[in-house]
Amino acid sequence: MPNGEADMTNNELTQTARQLEATIAAANAAKRIELQPELSRVLEKLSRQGEHVPARLRNLNAVLLDEVIEQRFDNLPV
């Protein structure tokens, strides 16, 4: 997402969240993990602006966070 995120309207943020959702749905595991921080930032921004964040997007972010954590553990030396 461009650095102009702070200047985005609620509608633009909502559209960005939907686009990220679609991209994540079609992405491989590595790309999903790569996109998680961006999705998290957009959802946090929406929430701070008083917008309703749909449960499906919060759930998607939670699933992605689990994937990020699992991936970190998978890469730990034994």
One Martini backbone bead per residue (centre of mass of N, CA, C, O) as a GRO file, in nm:
protein
   78
    1MET     BB    1   0.099   0.034   0.020
    2PRO     BB    2   0.088   0.343   0.023
    3ASN     BB    3   0.184   0.618   0.219
    4GLY     BB    4  -0.121   0.748   0.180
    5GLU     BB    5  -0.304   0.611   0.397
    6ALA     BB    6  -0.378   0.861   0.577
    7ASP     BB    7  -0.552   0.992   0.320
    8MET     BB    8  -0.765   0.790   0.333
    9THR     BB    9  -1.066   0.689   0.304
   10ASN     BB   10  -1.291   0.476   0.416
   11ASN     BB   11  -1.365   0.367   0.136
   12GLU     BB   12  -1.073   0.308   0.045
   13LEU     BB   13  -1.005   0.115   0.276
   14THR     BB   14  -1.226  -0.088   0.218
   15GLN     BB   15  -1.131  -0.153  -0.069
   16THR     BB   16  -0.849  -0.248   0.012
   17ALA     BB   17  -0.942  -0.481   0.192
   18ARG     BB   18  -1.089  -0.635  -0.036
   19GLN     BB   19  -0.844  -0.671  -0.218
   20LEU     BB   20  -0.674  -0.824  -0.016
   21GLU     BB   21  -0.865  -1.058   0.025
   22ALA     BB   22  -0.850  -1.159  -0.269
   23THR     BB   23  -0.544  -1.196  -0.285
   24ILE     BB   24  -0.518  -1.394  -0.048
   25ALA     BB   25  -0.709  -1.617  -0.159
   26ALA     BB   26  -0.496  -1.654  -0.422
   27ALA     BB   27  -0.258  -1.717  -0.246
   28ASN     BB   28   0.016  -1.818  -0.127
   29ALA     BB   29   0.168  -1.864   0.167
   30ALA     BB   30   0.391  -1.645   0.137
   31LYS     BB   31   0.201  -1.413   0.045
   32ARG     BB   32   0.014  -1.410   0.287
   33ILE     BB   33   0.235  -1.331   0.490
   34GLU     BB   34   0.319  -1.068   0.343
   35LEU     BB   35   0.014  -0.931   0.368
   36GLN     BB   36  -0.061  -0.907   0.670
   37PRO     BB   37   0.044  -0.623   0.759
   38GLU     BB   38  -0.138  -0.466   0.565
   39LEU     BB   39  -0.408  -0.561   0.669
   40SER     BB   40  -0.370  -0.468   0.959
   41ARG     BB   41  -0.341  -0.164   0.898
   42VAL     BB   42  -0.616  -0.121   0.763
   43LEU     BB   43  -0.793  -0.222   1.000
   44GLU     BB   44  -0.686  -0.024   1.210
   45LYS     BB   45  -0.766   0.234   1.061
   46LEU     BB   46  -1.066   0.183   1.052
   47SER     BB   47  -1.107   0.162   1.356
   48ARG     BB   48  -0.995   0.450   1.428
   49GLN     BB   49  -1.234   0.580   1.234
   50GLY     BB   50  -1.505   0.407   1.323
   51GLU     BB   51  -1.517   0.157   1.163
   52HIS     BB   52  -1.644  -0.127   1.048
   53VAL     BB   53  -1.512  -0.452   1.097
   54PRO     BB   54  -1.538  -0.728   0.957
   55ALA     BB   55  -1.520  -1.046   1.069
   56ARG     BB   56  -1.380  -1.173   0.819
   57LEU     BB   57  -1.129  -0.985   0.842
   58ARG     BB   58  -1.046  -1.052   1.129
   59ASN     BB   59  -1.019  -1.356   1.078
   60LEU     BB   60  -0.809  -1.342   0.858
   61ASN     BB   61  -0.593  -1.206   1.029
   62ALA     BB   62  -0.575  -1.433   1.241
   63VAL     BB   63  -0.488  -1.656   1.047
   64LEU     BB   64  -0.233  -1.512   0.947
   65LEU     BB   65  -0.095  -1.494   1.220
   66ASP     BB   66  -0.075  -1.798   1.258
   67GLU     BB   67   0.101  -1.842   1.006
   68VAL     BB   68   0.337  -1.670   1.094
   69ILE     BB   69   0.404  -1.824   1.354
   70GLU     BB   70   0.440  -2.103   1.227
   71GLN     BB   71   0.668  -2.022   1.033
   72ARG     BB   72   0.871  -1.946   1.253
   73PHE     BB   73   0.883  -2.228   1.387
   74ASP     BB   74   0.968  -2.387   1.128
   75ASN     BB   75   1.255  -2.206   1.121
   76LEU     BB   76   1.365  -2.331   1.361
   77PRO     BB   77   1.615  -2.460   1.512
   78VAL     BB   78   1.693  -2.795   1.652
   0.00000   0.00000   0.00000
